[in-house]
Amino acid sequence: MSVESLFLQFSVEKLRQFADRIGFCLGKLNEDQLWARGGENENAIGNLALHLKGNVSQWILCSLGGHSLRRDRDGEFAARGGFTAAELSADLRDTVEQAAQIISALTTEQLTRRYEIQNYQVSGVEAVYHVVEHFAEHTGQIIFATKMLTREDMGFYRHLSDPAHKEPVP
């Protein structure tokens, strides 16, 4: 398997994993928790879900996949409701699946081509890397906020406490 293939496959796997974790978190929240903000300079979990959908749409679906851009970035952060957790989860999963199809099919030429995205000049590799990195950052915020709001452990790493789990020998 080529380095290119490994990079693309791992990127798709991580986006799907993060979308699953966000979906799990969204399923734990009531509407008040979904749109709760600690202050005006903070984003609710609902805003972060909208923002991730917008970011993936702009950077992958539109810029690398040729779809038309229909993003309202300011609206992603201004929203104070209007979407349920189930709607946000389904929309985000759908967007990630569309992106997964595009990322999986990228060619060397597309990965090395230069794109202008949000006034940045980036290669296709940089665009994919940005999206995975950005998605990871906000996934962590959503997990942290969900833990704070529900006072529950999400259990994503529970398997590491399993006595049968063996740490690799250095």
N, C-alpha and C positions, 0 to 999 in steps of 0.2 A: 504494500500500500504506500502511496506517495505521501510526502509531507503535506502537500495540498489537500489530498483526500482526508488525511487524519485531521487537519485543521477544520475543514468544512464539516466533517462528521461530528467532531467534538463540539463545535459551535452549535450545531443543531440540537445535539443531545442536551447541552447546558440550557439552551433557551427553553426546550420542552420541560426540563426538570424545574427550572425557575417558574415557569407558567403553572406547573402542577402545584408547586409549593404556594404560590400566590393564590391559586384556586382553593387550596386547602384552608389557607388563612381567611379568605373571603367567606368561606362557608362557616366559619366560627363566629362571624360578626353580625350583630343586628344593625339596623339602618343608622341608628345614632352613633354607634361605634365606627361604622364605615365612613361617616362624614365628619367625625370628631376632629377638631383642631385644638391644639394647646394655645395657639395664638394666631394672629393674622399672618405672621411670617412663616407659618408652618403649613404643610400640606396634609390633608386627610388621606387615608389609605385609598379612598375612592379616587382622589385626584392623582395619586401615583399610578393607579391602574390605568386611568385615562391617558396619562402622560406616557406610559410605556407603550400603549397601543399606538399613540401618535408618533413616538420616536421610531418604533420598528417600521411603521408604515412609511414614514418619510425616508429613512435611511436605507431600508431594504426593499420594500414593495415598490416604492416610487423610483428611487435613485438607481438601484441595481436591477429591479424587475420591470421597470418601464411603466408602472401603473400611474394613473393621474393622481396628483397631490390634492387631498381634501383635508388638510390638517388645520386645526385652530388651536395652536399651542397655548395662547393666553387663556382660551376657554377651558383647557385641560386643568389649569390651576385655579380658575375662577369658579368652577362648578361647586355648588354646595348641596348637591343631591341630584335627583332626576334619573338615577340609574340604581338598580338593585345589585346586590352582590352577585347574584346568578347571572345577570346581564353583563356585568363587568368581566366576570370570569369567562363566560362564553365568548365575548368579543375579543378578549385578550388571547384566549386559546386559538380562536380562528385566525387572528392576525399572526400569531407565532407559527401556525401550521402553514399559512401562505408563505411566510418568510422562510420556513424550513424547506419548502419546495424550491424556492429561488436559490437559497444558499447551496443546497445539495447539487444543483445543476450549474453552478458557476464554473466558468472556464478559466484557464490561465490568463487569457486575454482580458476577461472581465475583472479578474483579481488584480491585475497589474495596471489596468486603465485608471486614469485620474477622473474623479468626479467632483463636482462642486455641490456640497450639501451644507445647508445652513451657513453659507459663506465660508466654509472650510474647503480646502483643496485636499482630497484624500484619495488613496488607492482603494480598490475593492477590498483588499485585505484589511485595510484600516477601517473601512466602513463596517465590515462584519465584526471585527475586534471591538470597535466602539460600541456596537449594539449589545454584544454579549456582556461587555464590561458594565455598561450603563444599566442593563437589565439586572445584573448581579447586585449592583449597588442599591438599587431601589427594592429588589427582592429582600435584601437584608433589612432595609428600613421597614418594610411591610411586616416581616417576621417579628422584628423587635416591637413594633407598635402593637401587633396582635397579641404578643405575650403580655405587654403592659396592660392592654385593655381587657383581656380575658383572664389574666393571671394563670395561664396554662402553658405547659411546655408543648411545643408542636411535635416533638418526638422524631424529628428528622434524623437525628444521630443516635437514637436509642440503641441501634444495633451495635454500637461501639462499646456499650456496657454489658453486652452479652458475654458470659464467660467463655463461650466457644469461639468468640472473635479473638484472633491472634494478631498482635502487632507485628509488623515486619521486623526481622532481626537486622540491626544496623550493619 
